[in-house]
Amino acid sequence: MDGLMFQAVTGGVIALLLSVIAYFLNLLIQDFRQLNKELSKLKELFIRLEAEQTLMKIMLQRTRSPPG
């Protein structure tokens, strides 16, 4: 009877540990998804800023160049 009790307790502990691991893995996956979204936003912002900088350079060059 003791062996059966030990197996039941061990099985319960293993199931509990697996549940905890699954919970934290789920949180980790959610964090990675959120990080991916933020990275996409940053890439978009970077591209936009590059385009604005290029436009500003062109405008400055036009104002500095002598009239032809």
Residue frames as a rotation matrix with the C-alpha (Angstrom) as fourth column:
MET 1
0.559 0.829 0.000 0.00
0.829 -0.559 0.000 0.00
0.000 0.000 -1.000 0.00
ASP 2
0.356 -0.499 -0.790 2.89
0.229 -0.773 0.591 2.38
-0.906 -0.392 -0.161 0.72
GLY 3
-0.678 -0.646 0.351 4.28
0.456 0.004 0.890 1.97
-0.576 0.763 0.292 -2.80
LEU 4
-0.135 0.738 0.661 0.93
0.955 -0.082 0.286 2.84
0.266 0.669 -0.694 -4.29
MET 5
0.743 0.380 -0.551 0.65
0.578 -0.779 0.244 5.94
-0.337 -0.500 -0.798 -2.08
PHE 6
-0.102 -0.889 -0.446 4.18
0.226 -0.458 0.860 7.01
-0.969 -0.013 0.248 -3.06
GLN 7
-0.683 -0.110 0.722 3.33
0.714 0.108 0.692 6.64
-0.154 0.988 0.005 -6.76
ALA 8
0.341 0.904 0.257 0.18
0.915 -0.382 0.129 8.72
0.215 0.191 -0.958 -6.34
VAL 9
0.663 -0.156 -0.732 1.99
0.311 -0.832 0.459 11.51
-0.681 -0.533 -0.503 -4.52
THR 10
-0.442 -0.897 0.003 4.87
0.300 -0.144 0.943 11.44
-0.845 0.417 0.333 -7.02
GLY 11
-0.421 0.381 0.823 2.42
0.901 0.071 0.428 11.58
0.104 0.922 -0.373 -9.93
GLY 12
0.672 0.721 -0.172 0.62
0.740 -0.662 0.118 14.53
-0.028 -0.207 -0.978 -8.33
VAL 13
0.324 -0.646 -0.691 3.86
0.171 -0.679 0.714 16.42
-0.930 -0.350 -0.109 -7.77
ILE 14
-0.679 -0.579 0.452 4.99
0.508 0.075 0.858 15.78
-0.531 0.812 0.243 -11.35
ALA 15
-0.005 0.771 0.637 1.62
0.969 -0.155 0.195 16.95
0.249 0.618 -0.746 -12.69
LEU 16
0.776 0.266 -0.572 1.84
0.485 -0.831 0.272 20.09
-0.403 -0.489 -0.774 -10.56
LEU 17
-0.123 -0.917 -0.379 5.38
0.165 -0.395 0.904 20.83
-0.979 0.049 0.199 -11.77
LEU 18
-0.637 -0.061 0.768 4.36
0.754 0.156 0.638 20.31
-0.159 0.986 -0.053 -15.39
SER 19
0.459 0.869 0.184 1.44
0.879 -0.474 0.045 22.70
0.127 0.141 -0.982 -14.90
VAL 20
0.591 -0.317 -0.742 3.75
0.218 -0.822 0.526 25.36
-0.777 -0.472 -0.417 -13.44
ILE 21
-0.533 -0.833 0.148 6.22
0.318 -0.036 0.947 24.89
-0.784 0.552 0.284 -16.32
ALA 22
-0.304 0.507 0.807 3.39
0.946 0.061 0.318 25.18
0.112 0.860 -0.498 -18.87
TYR 23
0.718 0.593 -0.364 2.16
0.656 -0.751 0.072 28.37
-0.231 -0.290 -0.929 -17.19
PHE 24
0.267 -0.703 -0.660 5.57
0.003 -0.684 0.729 30.02
-0.964 -0.197 -0.180 -17.34
LEU 25
-0.662 -0.444 0.604 6.16
0.563 0.237 0.792 28.87
-0.495 0.864 0.094 -20.92
ASN 26
0.203 0.836 0.509 2.86
0.972 -0.233 -0.004 30.48
0.115 0.496 -0.861 -21.87
LEU 27
0.779 0.031 -0.626 3.96
0.267 -0.920 0.286 33.75
-0.567 -0.390 -0.726 -20.25
LEU 28
-0.249 -0.961 -0.119 7.28
0.131 -0.156 0.979 33.55
-0.960 0.228 0.165 -22.06
ILE 29
-0.479 0.153 0.864 5.56
0.868 0.230 0.440 33.03
-0.132 0.961 -0.243 -25.41
GLN 30
0.645 0.763 0.040 3.30
0.764 -0.642 -0.055 36.01
-0.017 0.066 -0.998 -24.75
ASP 31
0.476 -0.555 -0.682 6.33
0.065 -0.751 0.657 38.15
-0.877 -0.357 -0.322 -23.91
PHE 32
-0.587 -0.720 0.370 8.06
0.402 0.138 0.905 37.13
-0.703 0.680 0.208 -27.14
ARG 33
-0.050 0.650 0.758 4.96
0.993 -0.047 0.105 38.03
0.104 0.758 -0.644 -29.15
GLN 34
0.852 0.360 -0.379 4.75
0.440 -0.886 0.146 41.42
-0.283 -0.291 -0.914 -27.49
LEU 35
0.060 -0.929 -0.364 8.47
0.071 -0.360 0.930 41.97
-0.996 -0.082 0.044 -28.06
ASN 36
-0.544 -0.207 0.813 8.03
0.763 0.282 0.582 41.10
-0.350 0.937 0.005 -31.73
LYS 37
0.488 0.789 0.372 5.23
0.862 -0.502 -0.066 43.67
0.135 0.353 -0.926 -32.05
GLU 38
0.758 -0.255 -0.601 7.37
0.117 -0.853 0.509 46.34
-0.642 -0.456 -0.616 -30.40
LEU 39
-0.334 -0.929 0.160 10.29
0.291 0.060 0.955 45.50
-0.897 0.365 0.251 -32.68
SER 40
-0.195 0.355 0.914 8.03
0.981 0.067 0.183 45.87
0.003 0.932 -0.362 -35.73
LYS 41
0.844 0.525 -0.106 6.92
0.532 -0.845 0.053 49.29
-0.061 -0.101 -0.993 -34.49
LEU 42
0.379 -0.788 -0.485 10.54
0.017 -0.518 0.855 50.33
-0.925 -0.332 -0.183 -33.98
LYS 43
-0.495 -0.539 0.681 11.49
0.661 0.274 0.698 49.19
-0.563 0.796 0.221 -37.48
GLU 44
0.269 0.708 0.653 8.60
0.944 -0.328 -0.035 51.18
0.189 0.626 -0.757 -38.92
LEU 45
0.899 0.053 -0.434 9.59
0.234 -0.898 0.374 54.26
-0.370 -0.438 -0.820 -36.94
PHE 46
-0.031 -0.996 -0.087 13.22
0.211 -0.092 0.973 53.92
-0.977 0.012 0.213 -38.02
ILE 47
-0.389 -0.054 0.920 12.27
0.906 0.158 0.392 53.72
-0.167 0.986 -0.013 -41.69
ARG 48
0.646 0.711 0.279 10.03
0.736 -0.676 0.019 56.76
0.202 0.193 -0.960 -41.32
LEU 49
0.720 -0.434 -0.541 12.77
0.085 -0.718 0.690 58.75
-0.688 -0.544 -0.480 -39.58
GLU 50
-0.350 -0.855 0.382 15.27
0.517 0.164 0.840 57.80
-0.781 0.491 0.385 -42.27
ALA 51
-0.066 0.414 0.908 12.90
0.980 -0.142 0.136 59.03
0.185 0.899 -0.396 -44.95
GLU 52
0.901 0.415 -0.126 12.31
0.433 -0.870 0.236 62.31
-0.012 -0.268 -0.963 -43.09
GLN 53
0.318 -0.869 -0.380 16.04
0.156 -0.348 0.925 62.81
-0.935 -0.353 0.025 -42.64
THR 54
-0.459 -0.451 0.766 16.65
0.793 0.182 0.582 62.26
-0.401 0.874 0.274 -46.35
LEU 55
0.370 0.697 0.614 13.91
0.863 -0.503 0.051 64.74
0.345 0.510 -0.788 -47.19
MET 56
0.882 -0.076 -0.465 15.39
0.221 -0.805 0.551 67.31
-0.416 -0.588 -0.693 -44.80
LYS 57
-0.139 -0.990 0.033 18.83
0.396 -0.025 0.918 66.87
-0.908 0.141 0.395 -46.36
ILE 58
-0.300 0.099 0.949 17.39
0.952 -0.022 0.304 67.44
0.051 0.995 -0.088 -49.83
MET 59
0.733 0.652 0.193 15.56
0.630 -0.758 0.169 70.56
0.256 -0.002 -0.967 -48.66
LEU 60
0.618 -0.582 -0.528 18.68
0.164 -0.562 0.811 71.93
-0.769 -0.588 -0.251 -47.00
GLN 61
-0.394 -0.796 0.460 20.75
0.639 0.123 0.760 71.32
-0.661 0.593 0.460 -50.12
ARG 62
0.064 0.509 0.858 18.20
0.949 -0.297 0.106 73.17
0.308 0.808 -0.502 -52.22
THR 63
0.934 0.332 -0.131 18.22
0.356 -0.865 0.354 76.18
0.004 -0.378 -0.926 -49.93
ARG 64
0.393 -0.870 -0.296 22.02
0.150 -0.257 0.955 76.28
-0.907 -0.420 0.030 -49.75
SER 65
-0.254 -0.523 0.814 22.74
0.877 0.230 0.422 75.89
-0.408 0.821 0.400 -53.45
PRO 66
-0.670 -0.033 -0.741 22.98
-0.113 -0.983 0.146 79.15
-0.733 0.181 0.655 -55.38
PRO 67
0.432 0.902 0.010 20.14
-0.074 0.046 -0.996 79.86
-0.899 0.430 0.087 -57.76
GLY 68
-0.442 -0.611 0.657 20.84
0.543 0.401 0.738 78.61
-0.715 0.682 0.155 -61.23
